[in-house]
Amino acid sequence: MIDRNKEALLAVKPAVKKRVKQLRSEIEEHNRRYFVDADPVIPDVEYDALMDELRALEEANPELRSPDSPTMRVGERPSEGFAQVEHSAPMLSLDNTYNAEDLRDFDERVRKLIDLDTVPYVAELKLDGVGLALRYEQGRLVLAATRGNGRTGDDVTRNAETIDTVPKMLRGDGRHAPVVEVRGEVYLTYEGLAQMNEGQEERGDRIFANPRNTAAGTLKMLDTSVVATRPLQFVPFQLLFPERHGVLSQWKALAYLREATFTIPPHSRLCTRGIEEVIATVEELQNLRDSLPFGTDGVVVKVNEFEWYDSLGTTSKSPRWGIAYKFPAERKTTRVESIFLSVGRTGAVTPIAFVEPVGLAGTVVRRASLHNADEVARKDVREGDTVWIEKSGDIIPYIVGVVKEERPKSAKKFVMPDVCPVCGEALDRPDEEVVTRCINPSCAAQVRGRMIHFASRNAMDIDGLGAKVVDTLVTEGFAKSIADVYRLKHEDIVNLERFAEKSADNLIAGIDASRNRPLDRFLHALGIRHVGRTVAELLAGAFGTLEALRKADVESVAAVEGIGPVIADSVVHFFSSEGGRALLDDLLAAGVAPAPVVRGESVDGALSGKRLVLTGTLPTWKRSEAKRAIEGAGGKVVSGVSKATDYVVAGESPGSKLAKAEKLGIPVLGEGELMELIAGGGA
Ligand SMILES: [Zn+2]
């Protein structure tokens, strides 16, 4: 008996192990898309479902636990390149509720604790955004931080400063207490997202699917100039330490914030007659939902009078003075007409369901992404099936599940084909990955996708080479690889569809004008995995020339401030791969010569040409201040310790970087020594 059980256990293990590995890889991929590209591809509910499944498997099989697992990271998804800020009070989230009965229970608990018959509440729309904490000193904005894990968040002050509805100065200067702290939500309106997507489409870049995720990703971008182009908005929902301002209730707090020039949540309501009035208000707001210019996920209900907050207290997770009522997600059924496979520029093959058009949350839905073969298999979606589709803040809806009773007898299980639907070559799916790829580098679908990206405005910016022209060139056989574009001649294209003498001249001129674009644009254009605009700029700034970057090893790429090991790996892998080398040689041979980028701003100072690593907490300088001081003296701050590091500046709890510096014999400085060095004292 025991032996047989053991056998069964052993038999099930490889499958579980494989699934855990798969889940981790899939979640990491989503994390990277979320952080590196600021463009997640799956809705949050599905991301959460993956995390839940992984957590459950790890709990059931403790030997599979690993410190590298994404489940081991608390709070929001990882971020690099921002200083950490401790919140002056924890940023807790309210308990959720989904029906009127729960609201009545909440009210009963409140009334019992504070011994009142009728409690006045404030009901506010909960905008579908991401939390932000603002700190004003003498009326001036000095700090903006993300929620992070609730206790510490990322310092995103420079990004927050670009948001129109975040006041830089509070109105009524001198009237405010020395410190004013405000918490609220950063969000994008539907129109704002549509505007962004218009620009993205024009440039042939990716479309953003979800306003909330896009807002969250944007807030955590390293390049403030990009953040400034995006129409982020802010609404406050909490005035911290209201007693400092003589404010006694949430309703008065909203008035105070409005007076200070914040835009408070629209349709906020003071419900003096208790919970039944709140429930009526919630229903009213839910009916308004479709006509609102932004996404909402519910209504937040708060006890109005602050004097009760102390006696109500908080649980370990949430305050007891408020509750969040969540609107149900919008769902409809429709029929899957066909499942189509789309091949992207990276070769990723994505199944897409074409559905009978159906109206959902203000748009007509015609297609829904099925993400990957596992996803289709898990939901068992078949052509001809009636399916539930849902939108939870996303522009592109997703399929929740199949109405099995309505499945036609003839419906066949979806099978991922073995060969690419475009080029007919064998498809590849590594064991631990969820994505099936066409690995034929000359697959027309990939060449087309890569070429559109290569020519797009943020990349090589080739005038006249848009999606339709690329289509023509690829189908006519004039462009089998990106480099072929640079070999095009007037006589090749003048007779093609869509071309005449003048447009052919213009295209050739546009192509020629792009031959010497700066290195950062060229790197972005290559479409190396994980290398978007920001990373391309960091790489170009650090290495200066293509030759230098081609020779770099993983360690030196990872040592660039803002670049982590995953990106470094991907970059070095590209430059050492056969395909990558062939493409570069081909481009150079065809007359492309990316212009070198001047490394940083060469400031003449005591630290000119020196590379420094900061680790631990310095006694007086914040990390950002130390960085500025070093750069001001001509030095450069890098993130990883390597032989090329000149100094390591160590503060309290320095971590492994100090040990590595000692091992490599690199001089270690304290804050005082650094200050002396910058002042020109020498070391
Ligand atoms: Zn293919």
Residues whose N, C-alpha, C, O or C-beta is under 5 A from the ligand:
A	BS01	ZN	C420 V422 C423 G424 C438 N440 C443
